[in-house]
């Protein structure tokens, strides 16, 4: 927060005054995300924050988080391989999706569209409440964005053109942009086949320019994929299927089922057990 431009600091001060009645977890880090998403304009940022609070209360987000994983969470990950796997060289959590291996038919047999949105809402909340604070404690500096890898190996025409898949992708993007803006530091899309151009024509208009500016696309070239990912992620933190050395062979399901990272570190968890996560984030944001 203290490292922002004078203009953004002034806007943040005004936004805090405008939203003084909000709960304490609406801290400077969270408010800055909404400010950046609205180009530093206080009025639309304030309206977006209040809309987010109303959305969260209507869906009882605290209960959703505290209730633990959805019963079908493991089945969702099996049909839709994804998960967090360590940190990048900046200490940011690494999030990986193997969208090309999505089995939409199987996914819809184990869950519904609405429950998938609840699943991803809980994951987004855990990112804010556990992963970012844990990474900040481990790195000794503020970590408030993720490094994302989208692996398109196996992407098919049927997946790209499926109406239900498109509907779900639209809903997730809308949920993310309205309620969890500015949490992505970089997304590298790898092993993109030619058919991806059809999907990109559909997805790109749904994203704002700040988001697309932080996205890279690499085709099915193992050498280029490996070289690019190793620029940002140590080989030991990168799964073997992406050019790293990790297999998480001791865990059934491998790397995307193991969830390694600072959020698993007992010492880090002990720190977060003593101090509310939003206070931890504020301390790092203020350079304390």
Secondary structure by P-SEA (a helix, b strand, c coil): cccccaaaaaaaaaaaaaaccccccccaaaaaaaaaaaccccaaaaaaaaaaaaaaaaaaaaaaaacccccaaaaaaaabbbbbccccccccbbbbbcccccaaaaaaacccaaaaaaaaaaaaaaaaccaaaaaaaaacccccbbbbbbbcccccccccccaaaaaaaaaaaaaaaacccccccbbbbccccccaaaaaaaccccccaaaaaabbbbcccaaaaaaaaaaccccccccccccccccccccccccccccccccccaaaaaaaaaccaaaaaaaaaacc
